[in-house]
Amino acid sequence: LEDGIRYAKRYGLKIVEVSPVLRKKHSGIQLLTSAGPREFIELVRNAEAVCSNSFHALAFSMIYGKTFIHIPNSNSPERTLSLLASAGITYDSNHSFYDLTNAMESLAPFIEDSKVFLNESLAGITCA
C-alpha cells in the first residue's frame, strides 16, 4: 500500500480502497466495503493507476491498459505472477510498478485459445 500512497501523492491522485473485510480505515483514503462487480470494474476502468494484490484487479487493469502497482497476495501469489508472466512481464520484487498498456497484445494468443476451448466445450448446450 505504501507504493500506492507514494504514487498517488506524486501525481495528486485520490485513493479508493476496496475491501469487504477491512475494518481499519487508512487516513485520507476512501474505503468501499461493498463494491459489486459493476462498481469494481468501473473503479478499475476509471482509475489512473491500480494498486492491488487481486488477480481480478490485475486482469481488468490489463484489459484497460492501466499502470498497475503489484502487491503479491500472500495466500496465492502464483495467480497474479502467472498472469504477469503470460503477458510477458517479469515480476521483480524490487519494482512493483507495471505499465499494462500493451499487455492485451501479449495475451491475444491465450485469449483466442480460451475462446476456442469454451466454444468447443459448450457446443450444443442451450440455456433455458
KOLGU-4560 file (N, C-alpha, C; in nm, 3 decimals, padded with zeros to 5 digits):
<recs>
<n_xx: 00.082 n_yy: -00.120 n_zz: 00.000 ca_xx: 00.000 ca_yy: 00.000 ca_zz: 00.000 c_xx: 00.087 c_yy: 00.126 c_zz: 00.000 mol: A seq: 1 type: LEU>
<n_xx: 00.205 n_yy: 00.117 n_zz: 00.059 ca_xx: 00.292 ca_yy: 00.234 ca_zz: 00.067 c_xx: 00.330 c_yy: 00.284 c_zz: -00.073 mol: A seq: 2 type: GLU>
<n_xx: 00.358 n_yy: 00.191 n_zz: -00.165 ca_xx: 00.390 ca_yy: 00.232 ca_zz: -00.302 c_xx: 00.273 c_yy: 00.304 c_zz: -00.367 mol: A seq: 3 type: ASP>
<n_xx: 00.153 n_yy: 00.256 n_zz: -00.343 ca_xx: 00.034 ca_yy: 00.319 ca_zz: -00.396 c_xx: 00.013 c_yy: 00.458 c_zz: -00.339 mol: A seq: 4 type: GLY>
<n_xx: 00.037 n_yy: 00.474 n_zz: -00.210 ca_xx: 00.023 ca_yy: 00.605 ca_zz: -00.145 c_xx: 00.126 c_yy: 00.702 c_zz: -00.202 mol: A seq: 5 type: ILE>
<n_xx: 00.251 n_yy: 00.658 n_zz: -00.217 ca_xx: 00.354 ca_yy: 00.745 ca_zz: -00.274 c_xx: 00.319 c_yy: 00.785 c_zz: -00.418 mol: A seq: 6 type: ARG>
<n_xx: 00.270 n_yy: 00.689 n_zz: -00.496 ca_xx: 00.231 ca_yy: 00.717 ca_zz: -00.635 c_xx: 00.118 c_yy: 00.820 c_zz: -00.639 mol: A seq: 7 type: TYR>
<n_xx: 00.018 n_yy: 00.802 n_zz: -00.554 ca_xx: -00.096 ca_yy: 00.895 ca_zz: -00.550 c_xx: -00.050 c_yy: 01.035 c_zz: -00.510 mol: A seq: 8 type: ALA>
<n_xx: 00.038 n_yy: 01.045 n_zz: -00.413 ca_xx: 00.088 ca_yy: 01.177 ca_zz: -00.372 c_xx: 00.168 c_yy: 01.242 c_zz: -00.484 mol: A seq: 9 type: LYS>
<n_xx: 00.251 n_yy: 01.165 n_zz: -00.551 ca_xx: 00.335 ca_yy: 01.218 ca_zz: -00.659 c_xx: 00.249 c_yy: 01.277 c_zz: -00.772 mol: A seq: 10 type: ARG>
<n_xx: 00.137 n_yy: 01.210 n_zz: -00.803 ca_xx: 00.055 ca_yy: 01.253 ca_zz: -00.916 c_xx: -00.075 c_yy: 01.321 c_zz: -00.874 mol: A seq: 11 type: TYR>
<n_xx: -00.091 n_yy: 01.349 n_zz: -00.746 ca_xx: -00.210 ca_yy: 01.419 ca_zz: -00.697 c_xx: -00.338 c_yy: 01.342 c_zz: -00.717 mol: A seq: 12 type: GLY>
<n_xx: -00.334 n_yy: 01.211 n_zz: -00.693 ca_xx: -00.450 ca_yy: 01.125 ca_zz: -00.715 c_xx: -00.520 c_yy: 01.089 c_zz: -00.584 mol: A seq: 13 type: LEU>
<n_xx: -00.650 n_yy: 01.065 n_zz: -00.595 ca_xx: -00.729 ca_yy: 01.018 ca_zz: -00.482 c_xx: -00.716 c_yy: 00.866 c_zz: -00.475 mol: A seq: 14 type: LYS>
<n_xx: -00.714 n_yy: 00.811 n_zz: -00.355 ca_xx: -00.706 ca_yy: 00.666 ca_zz: -00.337 c_xx: -00.842 c_yy: 00.615 c_zz: -00.290 mol: A seq: 15 type: ILE>
<n_xx: -00.888 n_yy: 00.508 n_zz: -00.354 ca_xx: -01.009 ca_yy: 00.440 ca_zz: -00.312 c_xx: -00.968 c_yy: 00.296 c_zz: -00.279 mol: A seq: 16 type: VAL>
<n_xx: -00.992 n_yy: 00.254 n_zz: -00.157 ca_xx: -00.958 ca_yy: 00.119 ca_zz: -00.114 c_xx: -01.085 c_yy: 00.035 c_zz: -00.113 mol: A seq: 17 type: GLU>
<n_xx: -01.078 n_yy: -00.082 n_zz: -00.177 ca_xx: -01.194 ca_yy: -00.171 ca_zz: -00.184 c_xx: -01.161 c_yy: -00.296 c_zz: -00.104 mol: A seq: 18 type: VAL>
<n_xx: -01.239 n_yy: -00.319 n_zz: 00.002 ca_xx: -01.218 ca_yy: -00.438 ca_zz: 00.084 c_xx: -01.345 c_yy: -00.466 c_zz: 00.164 mol: A seq: 19 type: SER>
<n_xx: -01.403 n_yy: -00.584 n_zz: 00.144 ca_xx: -01.523 ca_yy: -00.617 ca_zz: 00.221 c_xx: -01.495 c_yy: -00.651 c_zz: 00.367 mol: A seq: 20 type: PRO>
<n_xx: -01.369 n_yy: -00.676 n_zz: 00.401 ca_xx: -01.336 ca_yy: -00.720 ca_zz: 00.537 c_xx: -01.253 c_yy: -00.621 c_zz: 00.617 mol: A seq: 21 type: VAL>
<n_xx: -01.198 n_yy: -00.522 n_zz: 00.551 ca_xx: -01.111 ca_yy: -00.427 ca_zz: 00.620 c_xx: -01.193 c_yy: -00.342 c_zz: 00.716 mol: A seq: 22 type: LEU>
<n_xx: -01.152 n_yy: -00.337 n_zz: 00.838 ca_xx: -01.223 ca_yy: -00.258 ca_zz: 00.938 c_xx: -01.144 c_yy: -00.133 c_zz: 00.976 mol: A seq: 23 type: ARG>
<n_xx: -01.012 n_yy: -00.136 n_zz: 00.957 ca_xx: -00.928 ca_yy: -00.021 ca_zz: 00.990 c_xx: -00.917 c_yy: 00.068 c_zz: 00.867 mol: A seq: 24 type: LYS>
<n_xx: -00.969 n_yy: 00.188 n_zz: 00.878 ca_xx: -00.963 ca_yy: 00.282 ca_zz: 00.767 c_xx: -00.829 c_yy: 00.354 c_zz: 00.770 mol: A seq: 25 type: LYS>
<n_xx: -00.763 n_yy: 00.360 n_zz: 00.654 ca_xx: -00.638 ca_yy: 00.434 ca_zz: 00.643 c_xx: -00.670 c_yy: 00.582 c_zz: 00.629 mol: A seq: 26 type: HIS>
<n_xx: -00.597 n_yy: 00.665 n_zz: 00.695 ca_xx: -00.619 ca_yy: 00.809 ca_zz: 00.695 c_xx: -00.611 c_yy: 00.866 c_zz: 00.554 mol: A seq: 27 type: SER>
<n_xx: -00.711 n_yy: 00.944 n_zz: 00.516 ca_xx: -00.711 ca_yy: 01.010 ca_zz: 00.386 c_xx: -00.748 c_yy: 00.922 c_zz: 00.269 mol: A seq: 28 type: GLY>
<n_xx: -00.791 n_yy: 00.798 n_zz: 00.296 ca_xx: -00.825 ca_yy: 00.703 ca_zz: 00.190 c_xx: -00.972 c_yy: 00.665 c_zz: 00.202 mol: A seq: 29 type: ILE>
<n_xx: -01.044 n_yy: 00.677 n_zz: 00.090 ca_xx: -01.185 ca_yy: 00.637 ca_zz: 00.088 c_xx: -01.193 c_yy: 00.484 c_zz: 00.091 mol: A seq: 30 type: GLN>
<n_xx: -01.275 n_yy: 00.430 n_zz: 00.180 ca_xx: -01.291 ca_yy: 00.285 ca_zz: 00.193 c_xx: -01.429 c_yy: 00.244 c_zz: 00.142 mol: A seq: 31 type: LEU>
<n_xx: -01.432 n_yy: 00.151 n_zz: 00.047 ca_xx: -01.556 ca_yy: 00.092 ca_zz: -00.001 c_xx: -01.559 c_yy: -00.053 c_zz: 00.045 mol: A seq: 32 type: LEU>
<n_xx: -01.662 n_yy: -00.089 n_zz: 00.121 ca_xx: -01.671 ca_yy: -00.225 ca_zz: 00.172 c_xx: -01.773 c_yy: -00.309 c_zz: 00.097 mol: A seq: 33 type: THR>
<n_xx: -01.845 n_yy: -00.248 n_zz: 00.004 ca_xx: -01.950 ca_yy: -00.325 ca_zz: -00.065 c_xx: -01.956 c_yy: -00.295 c_zz: -00.214 mol: A seq: 34 type: SER>
<n_xx: -01.844 n_yy: -00.296 n_zz: -00.282 ca_xx: -01.843 ca_yy: -00.275 ca_zz: -00.427 c_xx: -01.877 c_yy: -00.406 c_zz: -00.495 mol: A seq: 35 type: ALA>
<n_xx: -01.983 n_yy: -00.404 n_zz: -00.575 ca_xx: -02.019 ca_yy: -00.522 ca_zz: -00.653 c_xx: -01.936 c_yy: -00.530 c_zz: -00.780 mol: A seq: 36 type: GLY>
<n_xx: -01.959 n_yy: -00.631 n_zz: -00.863 ca_xx: -01.880 ca_yy: -00.648 ca_zz: -00.986 c_xx: -01.882 c_yy: -00.525 c_zz: -01.076 mol: A seq: 37 type: PRO>
<n_xx: -01.998 n_yy: -00.466 n_zz: -01.096 ca_xx: -02.007 ca_yy: -00.348 ca_zz: -01.183 c_xx: -01.925 c_yy: -00.232 c_zz: -01.128 mol: A seq: 38 type: ARG>
<n_xx: -01.938 n_yy: -00.205 n_zz: -00.997 ca_xx: -01.864 ca_yy: -00.096 ca_zz: -00.936 c_xx: -01.713 c_yy: -00.123 c_zz: -00.939 mol: A seq: 39 type: GLU>
<n_xx: -01.676 n_yy: -00.248 n_zz: -00.913 ca_xx: -01.535 ca_yy: -00.286 ca_zz: -00.915 c_xx: -01.474 c_yy: -00.259 c_zz: -01.052 mol: A seq: 40 type: PHE>
<n_xx: -01.541 n_yy: -00.304 n_zz: -01.156 ca_xx: -01.490 ca_yy: -00.284 ca_zz: -01.292 c_xx: -01.484 c_yy: -00.135 c_zz: -01.326 mol: A seq: 41 type: ILE>
<n_xx: -01.585 n_yy: -00.060 n_zz: -01.288 ca_xx: -01.586 ca_yy: 00.084 ca_zz: -01.314 c_xx: -01.472 c_yy: 00.154 c_zz: -01.240 mol: A seq: 42 type: GLU>
<n_xx: -01.444 n_yy: 00.112 n_zz: -01.118 ca_xx: -01.332 ca_yy: 00.171 ca_zz: -01.044 c_xx: -01.201 c_yy: 00.148 c_zz: -01.119 mol: A seq: 43 type: LEU>
<n_xx: -01.179 n_yy: 00.027 n_zz: -01.167 ca_xx: -01.056 ca_yy: -00.002 ca_zz: -01.241 c_xx: -01.055 c_yy: 00.077 c_zz: -01.372 mol: A seq: 44 type: VAL>
<n_xx: -01.165 n_yy: 00.075 n_zz: -01.444 ca_xx: -01.172 ca_yy: 00.142 ca_zz: -01.575 c_xx: -01.144 c_yy: 00.291 c_zz: -01.562 mol: A seq: 45 type: ARG>
<n_xx: -01.192 n_yy: 00.353 n_zz: -01.456 ca_xx: -01.178 ca_yy: 00.498 ca_zz: -01.439 c_xx: -01.054 c_yy: 00.539 c_zz: -01.361 mol: A seq: 46 type: ASN>
<n_xx: -00.975 n_yy: 00.444 n_zz: -01.316 ca_xx: -00.856 ca_yy: 00.474 ca_zz: -01.237 c_xx: -00.740 c_yy: 00.520 c_zz: -01.325 mol: A seq: 47 type: ALA>
<n_xx: -00.658 n_yy: 00.607 n_zz: -01.270 ca_xx: -00.532 ca_yy: 00.643 ca_zz: -01.336 c_xx: -00.432 c_yy: 00.528 c_zz: -01.319 mol: A seq: 48 type: GLU>
<n_xx: -00.436 n_yy: 00.465 n_zz: -01.202 ca_xx: -00.348 ca_yy: 00.353 ca_zz: -01.169 c_xx: -00.422 c_yy: 00.265 c_zz: -01.069 mol: A seq: 49 type: ALA>
<n_xx: -00.381 n_yy: 00.137 n_zz: -01.062 ca_xx: -00.443 ca_yy: 00.042 ca_zz: -00.971 c_xx: -00.333 c_yy: -00.021 c_zz: -00.886 mol: A seq: 50 type: VAL>
<n_xx: -00.354 n_yy: -00.023 n_zz: -00.756 ca_xx: -00.261 ca_yy: -00.086 ca_zz: -00.662 c_xx: -00.337 c_yy: -00.198 c_zz: -00.593 mol: A seq: 51 type: CYS>
<n_xx: -00.294 n_yy: -00.323 n_zz: -00.614 ca_xx: -00.373 ca_yy: -00.434 ca_zz: -00.560 c_xx: -00.292 c_yy: -00.562 c_zz: -00.552 mol: A seq: 52 type: SER>
<n_xx: -00.347 n_yy: -00.657 n_zz: -00.475 ca_xx: -00.296 ca_yy: -00.794 ca_zz: -00.474 c_xx: -00.397 c_yy: -00.887 c_zz: -00.539 mol: A seq: 53 type: ASN>
<n_xx: -00.501 n_yy: -00.831 n_zz: -00.600 ca_xx: -00.612 ca_yy: -00.908 ca_zz: -00.655 c_xx: -00.586 c_yy: -00.952 c_zz: -00.798 mol: A seq: 54 type: SER>
<n_xx: -00.610 n_yy: -01.080 n_zz: -00.824 ca_xx: -00.600 ca_yy: -01.134 ca_zz: -00.960 c_xx: -00.695 c_yy: -01.059 c_zz: -01.053 mol: A seq: 55 type: PHE>
<n_xx: -00.818 n_yy: -01.037 n_zz: -01.007 ca_xx: -00.917 ca_yy: -00.971 ca_zz: -01.093 c_xx: -00.882 c_yy: -00.825 c_zz: -01.117 mol: A seq: 56 type: HIS>
<n_xx: -00.827 n_yy: -00.757 n_zz: -01.018 ca_xx: -00.783 ca_yy: -00.619 ca_zz: -01.038 c_xx: -00.672 c_yy: -00.615 c_zz: -01.143 mol: A seq: 57 type: ALA>
<n_xx: -00.581 n_yy: -00.712 n_zz: -01.138 ca_xx: -00.474 ca_yy: -00.720 ca_zz: -01.238 c_xx: -00.532 c_yy: -00.748 c_zz: -01.376 mol: A seq: 58 type: LEU>
<n_xx: -00.624 n_yy: -00.844 n_zz: -01.386 ca_xx: -00.682 ca_yy: -00.880 ca_zz: -01.515 c_xx: -00.754 c_yy: -00.760 c_zz: -01.578 mol: A seq: 59 type: ALA>
<n_xx: -00.836 n_yy: -00.689 n_zz: -01.500 ca_xx: -00.906 ca_yy: -00.574 ca_zz: -01.555 c_xx: -00.812 c_yy: -00.457 c_zz: -01.581 mol: A seq: 60 type: PHE>
<n_xx: -00.705 n_yy: -00.445 n_zz: -01.505 ca_xx: -00.605 ca_yy: -00.342 ca_zz: -01.532 c_xx: -00.537 c_yy: -00.369 c_zz: -01.666 mol: A seq: 61 type: SER>
<n_xx: -00.516 n_yy: -00.496 n_zz: -01.698 ca_xx: -00.460 ca_yy: -00.532 ca_zz: -01.828 c_xx: -00.558 c_yy: -00.496 c_zz: -01.940 mol: A seq: 62 type: MET>
<n_xx: -00.684 n_yy: -00.531 n_zz: -01.922 ca_xx: -00.786 ca_yy: -00.502 ca_zz: -02.023 c_xx: -00.792 c_yy: -00.352 c_zz: -02.051 mol: A seq: 63 type: ILE>
<n_xx: -00.783 n_yy: -00.271 n_zz: -01.946 ca_xx: -00.795 ca_yy: -00.126 ca_zz: -01.962 c_xx: -00.661 c_yy: -00.054 c_zz: -01.974 mol: A seq: 64 type: TYR>
<n_xx: -00.550 n_yy: -00.130 n_zz: -01.979 ca_xx: -00.419 ca_yy: -00.070 ca_zz: -02.002 c_xx: -00.374 c_yy: 00.028 c_zz: -01.895 mol: A seq: 65 type: GLY>
<n_xx: -00.386 n_yy: -00.011 n_zz: -01.770 ca_xx: -00.355 ca_yy: 00.077 ca_zz: -01.658 c_xx: -00.211 c_yy: 00.057 c_zz: -01.608 mol: A seq: 66 type: LYS>
<n_xx: -00.163 n_yy: 00.156 n_zz: -01.536 ca_xx: -00.043 ca_yy: 00.136 ca_zz: -01.456 c_xx: -00.088 c_yy: 00.053 c_zz: -01.337 mol: A seq: 67 type: THR>
<n_xx: -00.013 n_yy: -00.053 n_zz: -01.308 ca_xx: -00.052 ca_yy: -00.143 ca_zz: -01.201 c_xx: 00.060 c_yy: -00.151 c_zz: -01.099 mol: A seq: 68 type: PHE>
<n_xx: 00.025 n_yy: -00.131 n_zz: -00.975 ca_xx: 00.120 ca_yy: -00.142 ca_zz: -00.864 c_xx: 00.090 c_yy: -00.274 c_zz: -00.796 mol: A seq: 69 type: ILE>
<n_xx: 00.179 n_yy: -00.369 n_zz: -00.814 ca_xx: 00.154 ca_yy: -00.508 ca_zz: -00.773 c_xx: 00.199 c_yy: -00.534 c_zz: -00.630 mol: A seq: 70 type: HIS>
<n_xx: 00.107 n_yy: -00.589 n_zz: -00.553 ca_xx: 00.137 ca_yy: -00.637 ca_zz: -00.418 c_xx: 00.105 c_yy: -00.786 c_zz: -00.420 mol: A seq: 71 type: ILE>
<n_xx: 00.205 n_yy: -00.874 n_zz: -00.422 ca_xx: 00.175 ca_yy: -01.017 ca_zz: -00.427 c_xx: 00.084 c_yy: -01.061 c_zz: -00.312 mol: A seq: 72 type: PRO>
<n_xx: -00.017 n_yy: -01.139 n_zz: -00.346 ca_xx: -00.110 ca_yy: -01.192 ca_zz: -00.247 c_xx: -00.039 c_yy: -01.299 c_zz: -00.166 mol: A seq: 73 type: ASN>
<n_xx: -00.040 n_yy: -01.286 n_zz: -00.035 ca_xx: 00.033 ca_yy: -01.381 ca_zz: 00.050 c_xx: -00.029 c_yy: -01.521 c_zz: 00.046 mol: A seq: 74 type: SER>
<n_xx: -00.158 n_yy: -01.532 n_zz: 00.013 ca_xx: -00.223 ca_yy: -01.663 ca_zz: 00.009 c_xx: -00.205 c_yy: -01.735 c_zz: -00.124 mol: A seq: 75 type: ASN>
<n_xx: -00.206 n_yy: -01.662 n_zz: -00.234 ca_xx: -00.194 ca_yy: -01.728 ca_zz: -00.366 c_xx: -00.124 c_yy: -01.635 c_zz: -00.465 mol: A seq: 76 type: SER>
<n_xx: 00.004 n_yy: -01.606 n_zz: -00.444 ca_xx: 00.074 ca_yy: -01.514 ca_zz: -00.533 c_xx: 00.091 c_yy: -01.570 c_zz: -00.674 mol: A seq: 77 type: PRO>
<n_xx: 00.084 n_yy: -01.702 n_zz: -00.690 ca_xx: 00.108 ca_yy: -01.762 ca_zz: -00.822 c_xx: 00.006 c_yy: -01.719 c_zz: -00.926 mol: A seq: 78 type: GLU>
<n_xx: -00.115 n_yy: -01.685 n_zz: -00.886 ca_xx: -00.218 ca_yy: -01.645 ca_zz: -00.983 c_xx: -00.180 c_yy: -01.516 c_zz: -01.054 mol: A seq: 79 type: ARG>
<n_xx: -00.142 n_yy: -01.413 n_zz: -00.977 ca_xx: -00.106 ca_yy: -01.286 ca_zz: -01.040 c_xx: 00.030 c_yy: -01.297 c_zz: -01.109 mol: A seq: 80 type: THR>
<n_xx: 00.122 n_yy: -01.368 n_zz: -01.048 ca_xx: 00.254 ca_yy: -01.383 ca_zz: -01.109 c_xx: 00.245 c_yy: -01.457 c_zz: -01.242 mol: A seq: 81 type: LEU>
<n_xx: 00.159 n_yy: -01.558 n_zz: -01.250 ca_xx: 00.138 ca_yy: -01.632 ca_zz: -01.374 c_xx: 00.076 c_yy: -01.544 c_zz: -01.481 mol: A seq: 82 type: SER>
<n_xx: -00.021 n_yy: -01.461 n_zz: -01.442 ca_xx: -00.084 ca_yy: -01.371 ca_zz: -01.538 c_xx: 00.016 c_yy: -01.268 c_zz: -01.590 mol: A seq: 83 type: LEU>
<n_xx: 00.098 n_yy: -01.212 n_zz: -01.501 ca_xx: 00.202 ca_yy: -01.120 ca_zz: -01.545 c_xx: 00.296 c_yy: -01.190 c_zz: -01.643 mol: A seq: 84 type: LEU>
<n_xx: 00.338 n_yy: -01.312 n_zz: -01.611 ca_xx: 00.430 ca_yy: -01.386 ca_zz: -01.698 c_xx: 00.365 c_yy: -01.415 c_zz: -01.834 mol: A seq: 85 type: ALA>
<n_xx: 00.237 n_yy: -01.448 n_zz: -01.834 ca_xx: 00.167 ca_yy: -01.474 ca_zz: -01.961 c_xx: 00.165 c_yy: -01.351 c_zz: -02.050 mol: A seq: 86 type: SER>
<n_xx: 00.170 n_yy: -01.232 n_zz: -01.989 ca_xx: 00.171 ca_yy: -01.107 ca_zz: -02.065 c_xx: 00.313 c_yy: -01.064 c_zz: -02.098 mol: A seq: 87 type: ALA>
<n_xx: 00.411 n_yy: -01.151 n_zz: -02.066 ca_xx: 00.550 ca_yy: -01.121 ca_zz: -02.097 c_xx: 00.614 c_yy: -01.025 c_zz: -01.998 mol: A seq: 88 type: GLY>
<n_xx: 00.557 n_yy: -01.016 n_zz: -01.879 ca_xx: 00.608 ca_yy: -00.925 ca_zz: -01.776 c_xx: 00.674 c_yy: -01.007 c_zz: -01.667 mol: A seq: 89 type: ILE>
<n_xx: 00.799 n_yy: -00.978 n_zz: -01.640 ca_xx: 00.873 ca_yy: -01.049 ca_zz: -01.536 c_xx: 00.855 c_yy: -00.977 c_zz: -01.404 mol: A seq: 90 type: THR>
<n_xx: 00.811 n_yy: -01.052 n_zz: -01.305 ca_xx: 00.794 ca_yy: -00.994 ca_zz: -01.171 c_xx: 00.929 c_yy: -00.965 c_zz: -01.110 mol: A seq: 91 type: TYR>
<n_xx: 00.940 n_yy: -00.848 n_zz: -01.050 ca_xx: 01.062 ca_yy: -00.806 ca_zz: -00.982 c_xx: 01.021 c_yy: -00.754 c_zz: -00.844 mol: A seq: 92 type: ASP>
<n_xx: 01.063 n_yy: -00.822 n_zz: -00.739 ca_xx: 01.021 ca_yy: -00.784 ca_zz: -00.604 c_xx: 01.070 c_yy: -00.645 c_zz: -00.565 mol: A seq: 93 type: SER>
<n_xx: 01.169 n_yy: -00.591 n_zz: -00.637 ca_xx: 01.219 ca_yy: -00.456 ca_zz: -00.607 c_xx: 01.149 c_yy: -00.348 c_zz: -00.690 mol: A seq: 94 type: ASN>
<n_xx: 01.061 n_yy: -00.392 n_zz: -00.780 ca_xx: 00.993 ca_yy: -00.297 ca_zz: -00.870 c_xx: 00.847 c_yy: -00.339 c_zz: -00.880 mol: A seq: 95 type: HIS>
<n_xx: 00.758 n_yy: -00.263 n_zz: -00.818 ca_xx: 00.618 ca_yy: -00.305 ca_zz: -00.814 c_xx: 00.531 c_yy: -00.237 c_zz: -00.918 mol: A seq: 96 type: SER>
<n_xx: 00.586 n_yy: -00.144 n_zz: -00.999 ca_xx: 00.508 ca_yy: -00.068 ca_zz: -01.096 c_xx: 00.517 c_yy: -00.132 c_zz: -01.234 mol: A seq: 97 type: PHE>
<n_xx: 00.402 n_yy: -00.155 n_zz: -01.295 ca_xx: 00.398 ca_yy: -00.215 ca_zz: -01.428 c_xx: 00.305 c_yy: -00.136 c_zz: -01.518 mol: A seq: 98 type: TYR>
<n_xx: 00.353 n_yy: -00.104 n_zz: -01.638 ca_xx: 00.271 ca_yy: -00.038 ca_zz: -01.739 c_xx: 00.205 c_yy: -00.148 c_zz: -01.820 mol: A seq: 99 type: ASP>
<n_xx: 00.073 n_yy: -00.157 n_zz: -01.811 ca_xx: 00.000 ca_yy: -00.266 ca_zz: -01.876 c_xx: -00.065 c_yy: -00.223 c_zz: -02.008 mol: A seq: 100 type: LEU>
<n_xx: -00.018 n_yy: -00.111 n_zz: -02.064 ca_xx: -00.076 ca_yy: -00.057 ca_zz: -02.187 c_xx: -00.083 c_yy: -00.160 c_zz: -02.298 mol: A seq: 101 type: THR>
<n_xx: 00.022 n_yy: -00.239 n_zz: -02.315 ca_xx: 00.027 ca_yy: -00.336 ca_zz: -02.425 c_xx: 00.010 c_yy: -00.480 c_zz: -02.381 mol: A seq: 102 type: ASN>
<n_xx: -00.036 n_yy: -00.502 n_zz: -02.260 ca_xx: -00.047 ca_yy: -00.638 ca_zz: -02.206 c_xx: -00.142 c_yy: -00.724 c_zz: -02.288 mol: A seq: 103 type: ALA>
<n_xx: -00.251 n_yy: -00.666 n_zz: -02.335 ca_xx: -00.350 ca_yy: -00.745 ca_zz: -02.409 c_xx: -00.295 c_yy: -00.800 c_zz: -02.539 mol: A seq: 104 type: MET>
<n_xx: -00.203 n_yy: -00.727 n_zz: -02.602 ca_xx: -00.141 ca_yy: -00.778 ca_zz: -02.725 c_xx: -00.066 c_yy: -00.909 c_zz: -02.697 mol: A seq: 105 type: GLU>
<n_xx: 00.004 n_yy: -00.913 n_zz: -02.585 ca_xx: 00.079 ca_yy: -01.034 ca_zz: -02.548 c_xx: -00.014 c_yy: -01.148 c_zz: -02.510 mol: A seq: 106 type: SER>
<n_xx: -00.133 n_yy: -01.114 n_zz: -02.460 ca_xx: -00.227 ca_yy: -01.217 ca_zz: -02.415 c_xx: -00.319 c_yy: -01.267 c_zz: -02.527 mol: A seq: 107 type: LEU>
<n_xx: -00.316 n_yy: -01.203 n_zz: -02.643 ca_xx: -00.408 ca_yy: -01.237 ca_zz: -02.753 c_xx: -00.410 c_yy: -01.386 c_zz: -02.786 mol: A seq: 108 type: ALA>
<n_xx: -00.295 n_yy: -01.454 n_zz: -02.798 ca_xx: -00.300 ca_yy: -01.598 ca_zz: -02.829 c_xx: -00.369 c_yy: -01.679 c_zz: -02.720 mol: A seq: 109 type: PRO>
<n_xx: -00.349 n_yy: -01.643 n_zz: -02.593 ca_xx: -00.413 ca_yy: -01.714 ca_zz: -02.482 c_xx: -00.564 c_yy: -01.691 c_zz: -02.484 mol: A seq: 110 type: PHE>
<n_xx: -00.602 n_yy: -01.569 n_zz: -02.514 ca_xx: -00.745 ca_yy: -01.536 ca_zz: -02.521 c_xx: -00.812 c_yy: -01.615 c_zz: -02.632 mol: A seq: 111 type: ILE>
<n_xx: -00.747 n_yy: -01.621 n_zz: -02.748 ca_xx: -00.804 ca_yy: -01.696 ca_zz: -02.861 c_xx: -00.816 c_yy: -01.844 c_zz: -02.828 mol: A seq: 112 type: GLU>
<n_xx: -00.712 n_yy: -01.902 n_zz: -02.767 ca_xx: -00.718 ca_yy: -02.043 ca_zz: -02.725 c_xx: -00.832 c_yy: -02.067 c_zz: -02.628 mol: A seq: 113 type: ASP>
<n_xx: -00.854 n_yy: -01.973 n_zz: -02.536 ca_xx: -00.963 ca_yy: -01.987 ca_zz: -02.439 c_xx: -01.098 c_yy: -01.983 c_zz: -02.507 mol: A seq: 114 type: SER>
<n_xx: -01.114 n_yy: -01.895 n_zz: -02.606 ca_xx: -01.240 ca_yy: -01.887 ca_zz: -02.680 c_xx: -01.269 c_yy: -02.016 c_zz: -02.754 mol: A seq: 115 type: LYS>
<n_xx: -01.167 n_yy: -02.071 n_zz: -02.817 ca_xx: -01.184 ca_yy: -02.198 ca_zz: -02.889 c_xx: -01.224 c_yy: -02.308 c_zz: -02.792 mol: A seq: 116 type: VAL>
<n_xx: -01.155 n_yy: -02.317 n_zz: -02.680 ca_xx: -01.185 ca_yy: -02.417 ca_zz: -02.579 c_xx: -01.330 c_yy: -02.405 c_zz: -02.530 mol: A seq: 117 type: PHE>
<n_xx: -01.371 n_yy: -02.282 n_zz: -02.497 ca_xx: -01.507 ca_yy: -02.261 ca_zz: -02.447 c_xx: -01.611 c_yy: -02.295 c_zz: -02.554 mol: A seq: 118 type: LEU>
<n_xx: -01.587 n_yy: -02.251 n_zz: -02.678 ca_xx: -01.682 ca_yy: -02.282 ca_zz: -02.785 c_xx: -01.696 c_yy: -02.433 c_zz: -02.807 mol: A seq: 119 type: ASN>
<n_xx: -01.583 n_yy: -02.503 n_zz: -02.806 ca_xx: -01.588 ca_yy: -02.648 ca_zz: -02.825 c_xx: -01.653 c_yy: -02.718 c_zz: -02.705 mol: A seq: 120 type: GLU>
<n_xx: -01.622 n_yy: -02.671 n_zz: -02.586 ca_xx: -01.675 ca_yy: -02.733 ca_zz: -02.465 c_xx: -01.826 c_yy: -02.709 c_zz: -02.449 mol: A seq: 121 type: SER>
<n_xx: -01.873 n_yy: -02.596 n_zz: -02.496 ca_xx: -02.012 ca_yy: -02.559 ca_zz: -02.476 c_xx: -02.099 c_yy: -02.584 c_zz: -02.600 mol: A seq: 122 type: LEU>
<n_xx: -02.040 n_yy: -02.640 n_zz: -02.703 ca_xx: -02.117 ca_yy: -02.664 ca_zz: -02.826 c_xx: -02.238 c_yy: -02.753 c_zz: -02.797 mol: A seq: 123 type: ALA>
<n_xx: -02.354 n_yy: -02.711 n_zz: -02.845 ca_xx: -02.474 ca_yy: -02.789 ca_zz: -02.828 c_xx: -02.548 c_yy: -02.765 c_zz: -02.698 mol: A seq: 124 type: GLY>
<n_xx: -02.493 n_yy: -02.684 n_zz: -02.609 ca_xx: -02.560 ca_yy: -02.654 ca_zz: -02.484 c_xx: -02.652 c_yy: -02.535 c_zz: -02.506 mol: A seq: 125 type: ILE>
<n_xx: -02.773 n_yy: -02.549 n_zz: -02.462 ca_xx: -02.868 ca_yy: -02.437 ca_zz: -02.470 c_xx: -02.911 c_yy: -02.397 c_zz: -02.330 mol: A seq: 126 type: THR>
<n_xx: -02.935 n_yy: -02.272 n_zz: -02.315 ca_xx: -02.980 ca_yy: -02.220 ca_zz: -02.185 c_xx: -03.131 c_yy: -02.204 c_zz: -02.187 mol: A seq: 127 type: CYS>
<n_xx: -03.195 n_yy: -02.235 n_zz: -02.077 ca_xx: -03.342 ca_yy: -02.222 ca_zz: -02.067 c_xx: -03.381 c_yy: -02.079 c_zz: -02.050 mol: A seq: 128 type: ALA>
</recs>
